[in-house]
Amino acid sequence: MTRILIAVFSMLFLSQRAGAQEGNPSPKTSDSPCVLENVRKLSPPDISVWHPIWMPDSQHLVFSTLDSVKIASAPVDPMYIVDILGASKPQLIASGVNPLSIQIEPAGKQIAFKKRILGKPSQSEPFQFLDAVSRTPVKNSSDETEKWERARVRETLFKLKQPDIRTHQIVRADKKRQVVLTRKGGRHFLIDMLSGDVKNIQPQLPPKAHILGSDLAPDGRYIIFSVQLDRESLDSDVIGRAELFIADTNGRTWQLTDTSTIVEDGPTWSPDGRHLAYIDYQDQILRKGNSTLFAGEIKCK
């Protein structure tokens, strides 16, 4: 019976995304509260994707690339925007971008980024701004991005009484439900911003598993993890197989994808909670190209 169910799931998903070699997710026939469906490939083979960011409309993704790895002598570092429904190809909106600088205005009206300084790859120019609809430059102050961060509830986190929490990486802050998912030293914490309570999230993962990326569902009920399963050394760029796992706030965990050989990384929930985007590295080498952007519908009970 189990084999029959697996076969049925495989037939349904192969119609959306051909072959496990592309990172085709195969939902487990278990009691997982979430299922990933209608997965679409959003980037062509000649673009190596890194650092996707959702626009507030939950219909578009902005992402940078790893092209500078391939052209080390002359980094181009392009930035694209793409419709998750696949209505058009990714649109180039800037080049020479420092991928870690990209920010989206909370209302989705502007995109901010810094360009690298030619010959000084570790340095960047001041923020530049684009109209999110026309993709044309607009004038704004670099201080504006700090206001955007405060609008994402970051300032509330700093009002908490736990001083050590201030050094945590903020994964997602949910203003409506007043919770924040933070990460420090490989450990994840869920913070109630009203009471100040901090909960250590301990997902139930296989032995020697290592978490690569994570994100909190907008409704605060589930956390998505990218989990490396067979990396022999954390000092190596070769990370082997990595899959997506779902955990609730009590640490109960379910495997969401099973690609056998592909590295699934960088999962990020859309603002409306209806879609999930992630990257797969087909050569199992972290941040070394051959990375593809996918997005699908995620449905949770």
N, C-alpha and C positions, 0 to 999 in steps of 0.2 A: 504493500500500500504506500509506504514512504517513497519508494522509487517512482511510483506512478505520479504522486504529488510533485516530486521534484521535476519530473519530465514535463508536467503541465506548466509549472512556473517557468521552466527554461524556454518553452515554446512561446509563451506570452512575452517574455522580455527580449528574446532574440529579434522579434519584430521591430523593437525600438532601437536596439543597439547590437550590432552583429558581432558575435564572437567574444570569448573570454579574453582574447588577446587585447581587446580594447578596454578591459576593466569592467566587463559586464556584471552588474550586481545581481546576485542570486539570493533573494531573501530566504532565510531559514524557515523551514516548516516547523516552527516552534511557537511558543507563546509570546513572541516579541510584540510589544505594544505598538510598534511603528513598522511601516513598510515603505520602501522606496520604489516608485513606479515611473513609467514614461520618461526614462533617462535619455537625455539628448546630448550629443557631442556638439560643443559650441565653438571649438577652435580648430582651424585647419592644421595639417601636419607641419607646415613651415613656421608655425608660431609656438614657442615654448612658454607656457603660461606660468605665471607666479603671482601670488598675492591678489586674488579676486576680492572685490568689495561690492556689496549690494547697494544699488540705488534705493532710496526710500520707497519707490513705487513697486518694488519686489518683481519688476519685469525686466530690469537691466542689470548687468554686471560691468564694473570697470575693473580692468586688470592690466598689470604690467607684464613684462616678459623677461626671459633669460637670454635674450639674444646677445647681450654683452659677454656672456660666457663663451659664445662661439666666435665673437669678433673682439677679442681682448684688446687689440691695439686701437680700436676705434669704437667704443661703446655707443650704441644708438638708443638702447633702452626705450622702446616705444611703449605707449599707453593706448589701450583700446577700450571701446564700449561695445557691448553686444546685447541683443535681445534674446532672452532665454527661450523664447518660443521658436527661435531659429528662422525668423522672418527675413533676416538679412545676415550677411557676413559681418564679422567684427569690424568696426570702423576705427581707423587710426585717428586719434585726437591730439596726440602730442608725441614728441620724441626727446631723447636725452633725459628721461625722467628718473629720479631717485625713487625706486618702488616703495620704499618705506615712508615716503613723505605724502603719499596720496591721501586726501581727506575729502569727504563728501559733506556738504552743508546739510544739516538735519532735515530741512524741508525739501532737499533734493534740487535746489535751484542752481547751485554752483559746485564745481569740482576744483579743488586746490591741489597743487603739487609743486615740488621744487625740481629744478633741472640741475644735473651734475655740472660741475665746472670742468671744462675740457682739460685733460692732462692731470686733473686732481680728482680722481674718482671717489675719494672719501669726503669731498666737500661739495656743498650744494649752494645754488643761488637762492635769493629770497623767494617766497611763495608767489606763484602765478595762479590766476583764476580763470576758469572757463564757464560760460553759460552752459548749463547742463542740457539744454534743448538745442540751441543753435551751434554749440561747441565752439563759439567764438570767444576771444579774450574779453574779459571785463576788468574794470579797475576795482581794487579792494585793498584793504590793509592786511598785512601779515598777522596783525593782532586779532583779526577776525577768526582765524582758526582756533585761537584759544577760547573764544566765545562758543564755538561749535563744540569743543570738548566739554565745556561746562554744561552745555545744553544736553549732553549725553550722561549727565548725572555724576560725572567724575568728581565734582566738588563735594557732593554729599558723602562720598567715600572718605574724603579727607577729614570729615567731621566726626568720624567714628573714634571711639576711645582706644582702639587697639593700634598703637603707633607702628607696630611691625607690619600691619596690613598695607601701609602706605607704599611699601617697596614692592608690592605684588604687581604682576602684569594683569591688567584688566582685560578679561576675555570678552565679556559683554555686561553692560549695565542696562537693566530694564526699569525705566522710570515709572511705568504704570504700576508694576507689582513691587517696586522698591527692593529689588534683589540684584546682587552683583556676583558674577562668577569671576574669581581671580585665580591666578596660577603662580606658584613660586616653588622652585626646586623640584619640579615634577609632580607636586601635589596641588590639588584643586580644592578651593574653598567657596562655599556659597554664603554670602553675607546678607542678612536681613537689615536693610538700611533704616528701618524704623526702630527696631529693638537693639540693633548692634550685634545680635547673635551671629557667631561664625560657625559654620558646619563644614567639617572636613569630609569631602566627597571621596569615597574609596571604591572605585568601580571594581567589580569582580572579573579580573582578567587572567589569562593563562600565565603560567610561571614564566618569568624572565621577559614578560611583555613590557614594552616601553611606549609611552604616549607621545605622539608627535605633534598633534594639533587637537583643538577642542573648541566647542561653541555651545552656548546655552540657548535652548529653544525660547522664542519670544514669550511664551506663556509660563516660562520658568519651571516646567514639569520634567523636562528631559535634557540630558547633555549628550552631545555627539562627540565621539572621540575617534581620531585616527590612531590605530594601535599597530606598532611594529612587532611582528611575531617571531622573527628568526634572525635578527641582527646580532652578530657575534660580538661586535665591539662598538661602543658609542663613539670611538675615535675614528671610525671608518665612515666614508660617505656612502658605501654600499650598504643599504639598509634592508635588502631582501624584501620579503612580503609584508605588506601592511594592509589592514582591513578597517572598515568602519564599524564601530560599536555604539550602541545606545545604552545609557544608564539613567535610572531615575535618581531622585535626590537622596534615596536611601542606599544607593550603591548597587541595586539590582541591575544586572547587565545582560544585554543580548547582542549577538553579532548581527550586523545589518547587511554586510556584503561578504561574498566569498569568491574571490577572483583567482585563487590558487597561487598566482605568481606576481600579480600587479601590485604596485604601491599606490594605495589610495591615501591622499593627504589633504590638508587644508580645508576640512569641512566647514561650511559656513551656512547658517540658517538665514533664509530671507526674512525681512522685517515682518511680513504677515504670517510667518510660520508655515507657509504652504509649500515651500520649495527648499531644496538643499543643493548647494553647489560644492564641488570638490575637484581636486586635481589628481590625475594619475600619472605616475612616472613609469613608463613601460620598460626602461632599462634598469630599474631598481637602484639608480644612483641619485641621491638627494640633490636637488638644485643643480643638475647637470644637463638640462635640456630634455628633449623628448617628453615633455609634459603636456597633457591635454586637459582642457576644461570641460567638465560635464555638469549638468544640472537636471534634477528630476523632481517629481512631486513626492513629498513625504507626508504620509498620513499616519497619525497617532490616535490611539483610542483615548 
